[in-house]
Amino acid sequence: MKNFSIKILKKDLLIEFREKTSIINSLFFAFVTLIIFNFSFHPGSNSIKEAVSGILWIVIFFSGVLILKRGFEIEKENHTFEALLLIPDSHTSIYMGKLLSSLVILLFIELILFPLWVILFNVSFQRSILFVIFTILVVDVGFVSLGVVLSAISLTFNLKDVIFTIIFFPLLIPLFIGAVKLTEISIIGGELSSSYKWLKLITSFDIIFFWSGYLLFKFITEER
């Protein structure tokens, strides 16, 4: 299972970094959105300080959707998804491979997006930058875990973009709130104990949707 997951990871990364479709689309969307938000607020105002955390995660989540959708569109365009499913006991390997490839590409996008956000909004951190990086990592795991499952459902039942607008974003609300609150703590400061409840919320989200996807992916894809 591990070797097959790694092969899917390598395949998806090779295709994506060669074609650069979702990477270019995500970066273009993120850049334009950040510029719009930057011109919508007066520099140094209290309103921008309160909104800057939400802006980061709005841009990350919407850019991430483009990455998640592309992960299964590749299989649909090349008619390879059915072939992958024919391999014995491949379902969980496909899930893990898609999860890892989406996570790597999302982190690559954030590697470019994060410094741009810091510069445009003149963000300074009261806590260690490692706290922010840790927040991004734990949030990304939950985001990708849920997104891969819903992308598979969308492909299996030919729901196209409907699955994301009706189900995906409402389910992300707890993750979004936790991400914004932890980012605010890293920027504004405050007692470290205040971050625990938001960290618990995010890790609970990660655990629930990672294992839900891991256990249910086979039953979802067997409908094809």
PAZAPA-4460 file (N, C-alpha, C; in steps of 0.05 Angstrom, whole numbers, plus 32768, in hexadecimal, padded with zeros to 4 digits):
% residues 224
    n_x    n_y    n_z   ca_x   ca_y   ca_z    c_x    c_y    c_z   seq   type   mol
   8011   7FE8   8000   8000   8000   8000   8011   8019   8000     1      M     A
   8026   8019   8011   8038   8030   8013   8045   8037   7FF8     2      K     A
   8050   8022   7FEB   805D   8026   7FD1   804B   8031   7FBC     3      N     A
   8032   8027   7FBB   801E   8030   7FA8   8016   804D   7FAD     4      F     A
   8013   8055   7FC7   800D   8070   7FCE   8023   8083   7FC5     5      S     A
   803C   807B   7FC8   8053   808B   7FC0   8053   808E   7FA2     6      I     A
   804C   8079   7F93   804C   807A   7F76   8036   808E   7F6C     7      K     A
   801F   808E   7F79   800A   80A1   7F72   8013   80BD   7F79     8      I     A
   8020   80C0   7F90   802B   80DA   7F97   803E   80E5   7F82     9      L     A
   8051   80D4   7F7A   8065   80DC   7F67   8058   80E2   7F4C    10      K     A
   8045   80D2   7F44   8037   80D6   7F2A   8028   80F1   7F2A    11      K     A
   8019   80F7   7F3F   800A   810F   7F40   801C   8128   7F41    12      D     A
   8032   8126   7F50   8044   813C   7F52   8053   8141   7F37    13      L     A
   805A   812B   7F2A   8067   812D   7F10   8055   813B   7EFB    14      L     A
   803C   8132   7EFB   8029   813E   7EE8   8023   815B   7EEE    15      I     A
   801F   8161   7F08   8018   817C   7F10   802F   8190   7F0B    16      E     A
   8047   8188   7F13   805E   819A   7F10   8067   819C   7EF2    17      F     A
   805E   8189   7EE2   8063   818B   7EC5   804F   819D   7EB7    18      R     A
   8035   8198   7EBE   8020   81A8   7EB1   801B   81C3   7EC0    19      E     A
   801E   81C2   7EDA   801B   81DB   7EEB   8000   81E7   7EEA    20      K     A
   7FEB   81D7   7EE3   7FD1   81E3   7EDF   7FC5   81EE   7EF9    21      T     A
   7FC3   81DD   7F0E   7FB6   81E6   7F27   7FC9   81F9   7F36    22      S     A
   7FE3   81F5   7F33   7FF6   8207   7F40   7FF4   8224   7F36    23      I     A
   7FF3   8227   7F1B   7FF1   8241   7F10   7FD6   824E   7F16    24      I     A
   7FC0   823E   7F14   7FA6   8248   7F1A   7FA3   8251   7F37    25      N     A
   7FAE   8240   7F49   7FAC   8246   7F66   7FBC   825F   7F6D    26      S     A
   7FD5   8261   7F62   7FE6   8278   7F68   7FDA   8292   7F5C    27      L     A
   7FCF   8290   7F44   7FC2   82A7   7F38   7FAB   82B1   7F49    28      F     A
   7F99   829E   7F50   7F82   82A5   7F61   7F8B   82B1   7F7B    29      F     A
   7F9F   82A4   7F89   7FA9   82AE   7FA2   7FB4   82CA   7FA0    30      A     A
   7FC4   82CF   7F8C   7FD1   82E9   7F88   7FBC   82FF   7F83    31      F     A
   7FA9   82FA   7F71   7F95   830D   7F6C   7F84   8313   7F84    32      V     A
   7F7C   82FE   7F93   7F6C   8301   7FAB   7F7A   8311   7FC0    33      T     A
   7F93   830C   7FC5   7FA3   831A   7FD8   7FA6   8338   7FD1    34      L     A
   7FAA   833D   7FB7   7FAC   8359   7FAE   7F91   8368   7FB2    35      I     A
   7F7B   835B   7FAC   7F61   8367   7FB0   7F5C   836D   7FCE    36      I     A
   7F62   835A   7FDF   7F5F   835F   7FFC   7F72   8375   8005    37      F     A
   7F8A   8375   7FFA   7F9D   8389   8002   7F94   83A6   7FFC    38      N     A
   7F87   83A9   7FE6   7F7D   83C4   7FDE   7F62   83CA   7FEB    39      F     A
   7F55   83B6   7FF7   7F3B   83BA   8004   7F3D   83C5   8020    40      S     A
   7F55   83C3   802C   7F59   83CC   8048   7F6E   83E2   8049    41      F     A
   7F6B   83F4   805B   7F7F   8409   805F   7F97   83FD   806E    42      H     A
   7FAF   8400   8064   7FC7   83F5   8071   7FCA   83FE   808E    43      P     A
   7FCF   83EB   809F   7FD3   83F1   80BC   7FBA   83F5   80CC    44      G     A
   7FA3   83F3   80BF   7F8A   83F8   80CE   7F83   83E0   80E0    45      S     A
   7F72   83E4   80F4   7F6A   83CF   8106   7F5A   83B9   80F7    46      N     A
   7F4B   83C2   80E3   7F3B   83AF   80D3   7F4C   839B   80C5    47      S     A
   7F62   83A3   80BA   7F74   8391   80AB   7F82   837D   80BE    48      I     A
   7F88   8387   80D6   7F95   8376   80EA   7F82   8360   80F3    49      K     A
   7F68   8366   80F4   7F54   8353   80FC   7F4D   833F   80E6    50      E     A
   7F50   8348   80CD   7F47   8338   80B6   7F5D   8328   80AA    51      A     A
   7F77   832E   80B0   7F8D   8323   80A1   7F8F   8304   80A3    52      V     A
   7F87   82F9   80BB   7F88   82DC   80BE   7F73   82CF   80AD    53      S     A
   7F5B   82DA   80AD   7F46   82CF   809C   7F4C   82D1   807E    54      G     A
   7F59   82E6   8076   7F61   82E9   805A   7F74   82D3   8052    55      I     A
   7F87   82CD   8063   7F9A   82B7   805C   7F8C   829D   8057    56      L     A
   7F7A   8296   8069   7F6D   827B   8067   7F58   827A   8051    57      W     A
   7F4B   8291   804B   7F38   8292   8035   7F47   828C   801B    58      I     A
   7F5E   8299   8018   7F6E   8295   7FFF   7F79   8278   7FFE    59      V     A
   7F83   826E   8014   7F8D   8252   8014   7F78   823E   800E    60      I     A
   7F60   8241   801A   7F4B   822D   8016   7F41   822D   7FF9    61      F     A
   7F3C   8245   7FEE   7F32   8246   7FD3   7F47   823E   7FBF    62      F     A
   7F60   8245   7FC4   7F76   823B   7FB2   7F79   821D   7FB4    63      S     A
   7F75   8212   7FCD   7F77   81F6   7FD1   7F62   81E5   7FC3    64      G     A
   7F4B   81F1   7FBF   7F35   81E3   7FB1   7F3E   81DD   7F94    65      V     A
   7F4B   81F0   7F88   7F55   81EC   7F6C   7F68   81D5   7F6B    66      L     A
   7F78   81D2   7F7F   7F8C   81BB   7F80   7F7D   81A1   7F84    67      I     A
   7F6A   81A0   7F96   7F5B   8187   7F9C   7F4C   817E   7F84    68      L     A
   7F3E   8190   7F77   7F2F   8188   7F5F   7F40   817D   7F49    69      K     A
   7F58   8189   7F46   7F6A   8181   7F30   7F75   8165   7F35    70      R     A
   7F77   815D   7F4F   7F82   8143   7F55   7F73   812C   7F49    71      G     A
   7F58   812E   7F48   7F48   8119   7F3D   7F40   811F   7F20    72      F     A
   7F42   8138   7F17   7F3D   813E   7EFB   7F52   8132   7EE9    73      E     A
   7F6A   8130   7EF4   7F80   8123   7EE5   7F78   8106   7EDE    74      I     A
   7F6E   80F8   7EF2   7F66   80DC   7EED   7F4F   80DA   7EDA    75      E     A
   7F3C   80ED   7EDC   7F25   80ED   7ECA   7F2D   80F2   7EAE    76      K     A
   7F3E   8106   7EA9   7F47   810D   7E8F   7F56   80F6   7E81    77      E     A
   7F67   80E9   7E91   7F77   80D3   7E86   7F6A   80B7   7E88    78      N     A
   7F52   80B6   7E93   7F43   809D   7E96   7F53   8088   7EA6    79      H     A
   7F61   8091   7EBA   7F73   807F   7EC9   7F67   8077   7EE4    80      T     A
   7F52   8084   7EED   7F48   807F   7F08   7F3D   8062   7F0A    81      F     A
   7F2E   805A   7EF6   7F24   803E   7EF5   7F3A   802A   7EF6    82      E     A
   7F50   8030   7EE7   7F67   801D   7EE6   7F74   801B   7F02    83      A     A
   7F76   8031   7F10   7F81   8031   7F2B   7F70   8020   7F3E    84      L     A
   7F56   8021   7F3A   7F44   8013   7F4C   7F45   7FF5   7F47    85      L     A
   7F4F   7FEC   7F30   7F50   7FD0   7F29   7F67   7FC2   7F39    86      L     A
   7F7A   7FD2   7F43   7F90   7FC6   7F52   7F85   7FBD   7F6D    87      I     A
   7F8A   7FA4   7F75   7F80   7F9A   7F8F   7F88   7FAB   7FA7    88      P     A
   7F75   7FB0   7FB8   7F79   7FBF   7FD1   7F87   7FDA   7FCC    89      D     A
   7F7E   7FE7   7FB6   7F8C   8000   7FAF   7F7E   8019   7FBA    90      S     A
   7F65   8016   7FC5   7F55   802D   7FCD   7F63   803F   7FE1    91      H     A
   7F6C   8033   7FF7   7F79   8044   800C   7F93   8050   8001    92      T     A
   7FA1   8041   7FEF   7FB9   804C   7FE4   7FB4   8064   7FD2    93      S     A
   7F9E   8062   7FC3   7F96   8079   7FB2   7F90   8091   7FC4    94      I     A
   7F81   808C   7FD9   7F7A   80A2   7FEC   7F93   80AF   7FF8    95      Y     A
   7FA5   809F   8001   7FBE   80AA   800D   7FCF   80B8   7FF9    96      M     A
   7FD1   80AC   7FE1   7FE1   80B9   7FCC   7FD6   80D4   7FC4    97      G     A
   7FBB   80D5   7FC0   7FAE   80EE   7FB9   7FB0   8103   7FCF    98      K     A
   7FAD   80F9   7FE8   7FB0   810B   7FFF   7FCC   8118   8000    99      L     A
   7FE0   8107   7FFE   7FFB   8111   8000   8003   8123   7FE9   100      L     A
   7FFA   811D   7FD0   8001   812E   7FB9   7FF3   8149   7FBC   101      S     A
   7FDA   8149   7FC4   7FCB   8162   7FC8   7FD8   8173   7FDE   102      S     A
   7FE1   8165   7FF3   7FED   8173   800A   8008   8180   8001   103      L     A
   8018   8171   7FF2   8032   817C   7FE9   802E   8194   7FD7   104      V     A
   801B   8193   7FC4   8016   81A9   7FB2   800B   81C1   7FC1   105      I     A
   7FF9   81BC   7FD4   7FEE   81D2   7FE4   8004   81E0   7FF5   106      L     A
   8016   81D0   8000   802C   81DC   800F   803F   81EC   7FFD   107      L     A
   8042   81E3   7FE5   8052   81F2   7FD1   8045   820D   7FCB   108      F     A
   802B   820D   7FC8   801C   8226   7FC3   801F   8238   7FDB   109      I     A
   801D   822D   7FF3   801F   823D   800B   803B   8248   8010   110      E     A
   804F   823A   8006   806A   8243   8008   806E   825D   7FF9   111      L     A
   805F   8261   7FE4   8060   827A   7FD4   804C   828F   7FDF   112      I     A
   8035   8284   7FE7   801F   8296   7FEF   8025   82A3   800A   113      L     A
   8030   8294   801D   8034   829E   8039   8046   82B7   803A   114      F     A
   805E   82B7   802D   806E   82CF   802E   8061   82E7   8020   115      P     A
   8052   82E1   800B   8044   82F7   7FFD   802F   8304   800F   116      L     A
   8020   82F3   801E   800C   82FD   8032   801A   830D   8047   117      W     A
   8030   8304   8052   803F   8313   8066   8048   832E   805C   118      V     A
   8052   832F   8044   805C   8349   8039   8045   835C   8033   119      I     A
   8030   8352   8025   801A   8364   801D   800C   8370   8035   120      L     A
   8009   8361   804B   7FF9   836A   8062   800B   8372   8079   121      F     A
   8025   8372   8075   8038   837A   8089   8033   836B   80A4   122      N     A
   8032   8351   80A1   802B   8340   80B8   8044   833C   80C9   123      V     A
   8041   833F   80E3   8057   8338   80F6   804B   8325   810B   124      S     A
   805C   8313   8115   8053   82FE   8126   805D   8302   8143   125      F     A
   804A   82FE   8155   8051   82FF   8172   805B   82E5   817C   126      Q     A
   8055   82D0   816E   805F   82B5   8175   8072   82AB   8160   127      R     A
   807F   8295   8166   8093   828A   8154   8086   8283   8139   128      S     A
   8095   8287   8124   808C   8280   8109   8086   8262   8107   129      I     A
   8093   8252   8118   808E   8235   8118   8071   822F   8121   130      L     A
   8066   8240   8132   804A   823C   813A   8037   8240   8122   131      F     A
   803E   8253   8111   802E   8258   80F9   8030   8241   80E6   132      V     A
   8049   8238   80E2   804E   8222   80CF   803F   8208   80D9   133      I     A
   8040   8204   80F3   8032   81ED   80FF   8014   81EF   80FA   134      F     A
   8009   8207   80FD   7FEC   820C   80F8   7FE5   8206   80DB   135      T     A
   7FF5   820F   80C9   7FF0   820A   80AC   7FF0   81EC   80A6   136      I     A
   8003   81DE   80B2   8006   81C1   80AD   7FED   81B1   80B7   137      L     A
   7FE5   81B7   80D0   7FCE   81A7   80DB   7FB4   81AF   80CD   138      V     A
   7FB1   81C8   80C5   7F99   81D0   80B6   7F99   81C2   809A   139      V     A
   7FB0   81C2   808D   7FB2   81B6   8072   7FAA   8199   8072   140      D     A
   7FB2   818A   8087   7FAB   816E   8088   7F8D   816A   8088   141      V     A
   7F7F   8179   8099   7F62   8177   8099   7F55   817F   807F   142      G     A
   7F5F   8195   8074   7F54   81A0   805B   7F57   818B   8044   143      F     A
   7F6E   817F   8042   7F73   816C   802C   7F65   8152   8032   144      V     A
   7F63   8149   804B   7F55   8130   8051   7F38   8131   8048   145      S     A
   7F2B   8147   804F   7F0F   814A   8047   7F0D   814E   8029   146      L     A
   7F1E   815E   801E   7F1D   8165   8002   7F21   814D   7FEF   147      G     A
   7F33   813B   7FF6   7F38   8124   7FE5   7F1F   8111   7FE5   148      V     A
   7F13   810E   7FFB   7EFB   80FD   7FFD   7EE4   8109   7FEC   149      V     A
   7EE0   8123   7FEF   7ECA   8130   7FE0   7ED0   8131   7FC2   150      L     A
   7EEA   8134   7FBB   7EF2   8133   7F9F   7EEC   8118   7F93   151      S     A
   7EF1   8103   7FA2   7EEB   80E8   7F99   7ECD   80E3   7F95   152      A     A
   7EBE   80ED   7FA8   7EA0   80EB   7FA6   7E97   80FA   7F8E   153      I     A
   7EA2   8112   7F89   7E9A   8122   7F72   7EA0   8114   7F58   154      S     A
   7EB7   8107   7F56   7EBF   80F8   7F3E   7EAD   80DF   7F3B   155      L     A
   7EA9   80D1   7F51   7E99   80B7   7F50   7E7D   80BC   7F47   156      T     A
   7E70   80D1   7F52   7E54   80D5   7F4C   7E4F   80EC   7F38   157      F     A
   7E65   80F5   7F2B   7E63   810A   7F16   7E55   8123   7F20   158      N     A
   7E5C   812C   7F38   7E4F   8143   7F44   7E5D   815D   7F3D   159      L     A
   7E74   815B   7F30   7E83   8172   7F27   7E88   8186   7F3E   160      K     A
   7E82   819F   7F3A   7E89   81B3   7F4F   7E74   81B6   7F65   161      D     A
   7E5D   81A8   7F62   7E48   81AB   7F75   7E50   81A2   7F91   162      V     A
   7E60   818D   7F92   7E68   8181   7FAC   7E78   8195   7FBD   163      I     A
   7E87   81A6   7FAF   7E98   81BA   7FBE   7E87   81D1   7FC9   164      F     A
   7E74   81DB   7FB9   7E65   81F2   7FC1   7E50   81EB   7FD7   165      T     A
   7E45   81D3   7FD5   7E30   81CB   7FE8   7E3A   81BE   8001   166      I     A
   7E4F   81AE   7FFF   7E59   819E   8016   7E74   81A7   8021   167      I     A
   7E87   81AC   800F   7EA3   81B0   8017   7EA6   81C8   8029   168      F     A
   7E9E   81DF   8020   7EA3   81F7   802F   7E94   81F9   804A   169      F     A
   7E7B   81F0   804B   7E6E   81EF   8066   7E7C   81DD   8079   170      P     A
   7E87   81C6   806F   7E95   81B4   8081   7EB0   81BF   808A   171      L     A
   7EBA   81D2   807B   7ED4   81DE   8082   7ED2   81F4   8097   172      L     A
   7EBA   81FC   809E   7EB6   8213   80B1   7EC5   820F   80CB   173      I     A
   7EC3   81F7   80D9   7ED2   81F4   80F2   7EF0   81F6   80ED   174      P     A
   7EFA   81EB   80D7   7F17   81EC   80D1   7F1F   8209   80CC   175      L     A
   7F0E   8218   80BD   7F14   8234   80B7   7F15   8245   80D0   176      F     A
   7F02   8241   80E2   7F02   8250   80FB   7F1A   824B   810C   177      I     A
   7F21   8231   810F   7F39   822A   811E   7F52   8235   8112   178      G     A
   7F54   8234   80F7   7F6C   823E   80EA   7F6F   825C   80EE   179      A     A
   7F59   826B   80EB   7F5A   8288   80EF   7F61   828F   810B   180      V     A
   7F56   8282   811E   7F5B   8288   813B   7F78   8283   8142   181      K     A
   7F83   826C   8139   7F9F   8266   813F   7FB2   827A   8132   182      L     A
   7FAB   8282   8119   7FBB   8296   810B   7FBA   82B1   8119   183      T     A
   7FA2   82B8   8123   7F9F   82D1   8132   7FB1   82D1   814B   184      E     A
   7FB1   82BA   8159   7FC2   82B8   8171   7FDF   82BC   816B   185      I     A
   7FE8   82B1   8154   8004   82B3   814C   800B   82D0   8145   186      S     A
   7FF7   82DF   813B   7FFC   82FB   8133   7FF9   830E   814A   187      I     A
   7FE2   830C   8158   7FDB   831F   816D   7FE9   8317   8188   188      I     A
   7FEC   82FD   818C   7FF7   82F4   81A5   7FE1   82EB   81B8   189      G     A
   7FE7   82E7   81D1   7FD3   82DD   81E4   7FDE   82C5   81F2   190      G     A
   7FCE   82BB   8205   7FD5   82A4   8215   7FD7   828B   8203   191      E     A
   7FEC   827B   8207   7FEE   8263   81F7   7FD7   8250   81FC   192      L     A
   7FCC   8250   8214   7FB6   823E   821B   7F9D   8244   820A   193      S     A
   7F9B   825C   8200   7F84   8263   81EF   7F84   8255   81D4   194      S     A
   7F9C   824C   81CC   7F9E   823F   81B2   7F97   8221   81B4   195      S     A
   7F96   8216   81CC   7F91   81F9   81CF   7F76   81F1   81C5   196      Y     A
   7F61   8200   81CB   7F46   81F8   81C2   7F44   81F8   81A4   197      K     A
   7F52   820B   8197   7F50   820D   8179   7F61   81F6   816D   198      W     A
   7F77   81F0   817A   7F88   81DA   8171   7F79   81BF   8174   199      L     A
   7F6A   81BC   8189   7F5A   81A4   818D   7F45   81A2   8177   200      K     A
   7F38   81B9   8170   7F24   81B9   815C   7F30   81B0   8141   201      L     A
   7F47   81BA   813A   7F54   81B4   8120   7F5D   8197   8120   202      I     A
   7F6A   818D   8135   7F73   8172   8135   7F5C   815E   8135   203      T     A
   7F46   8165   8143   7F2E   8154   8142   7F23   8152   8126   204      S     A
   7F23   8169   8118   7F1A   8169   80FC   7F2C   8158   80EB   205      F     A
   7F46   815A   80EF   7F5A   814A   80DF   7F55   812D   80E4   206      D     A
   7F52   8124   80FD   7F50   8108   8103   7F36   80FD   80F8   207      I     A
   7F20   810B   80FB   7F06   8102   80F1   7F05   80FE   80D3   208      I     A
   7F0F   8112   80C4   7F0C   8111   80A7   7F23   8101   809A   209      F     A
   7F3A   80FF   80A7   7F4F   80EE   809C   7F46   80D1   809E   210      F     A
   7F3D   80C8   80B5   7F36   80AC   80B8   7F1B   80A6   80AA   211      W     A
   7F09   80B9   80A9   7EF1   80B5   8099   7EF8   80B0   807C   212      S     A
   7F0A   80C0   8071   7F12   80BC   8056   7F21   80A2   8052   213      G     A
   7F32   809B   8064   7F42   8083   8062   7F30   806A   8063   214      Y     A
   7F1C   806A   8074   7F0B   8053   8077   7EF4   8052   8062   215      L     A
   7EEB   8069   8058   7ED4   8069   8046   7EDB   806B   8029   216      L     A
   7EF4   8071   8023   7EFC   8075   8007   7EF6   805D   7FF5   217      F     A
   7EFA   8046   8000   7EF5   802D   7FF0   7ED8   802C   7FE9   218      K     A
   7EC5   8031   7FFC   7EA9   802F   7FF6   7EA0   8045   7FE3   219      F     A
   7EAC   805D   7FE5   7EA5   8073   7FD3   7EAD   806C   7FB6   220      I     A
   7EC5   8062   7FB2   7ECF   805D   7F97   7EC4   8043   7F8C   221      T     A
   7EB9   8031   7F9C   7EAE   8019   7F91   7E94   801E   7F82   222      E     A
   7E89   8036   7F84   7E70   803C   7F76   7E75   8041   7F59   223      E     A
   7E8E   8044   7F51   7E94   804A   7F34   7E8F   8031   7F23   224      R     A
***
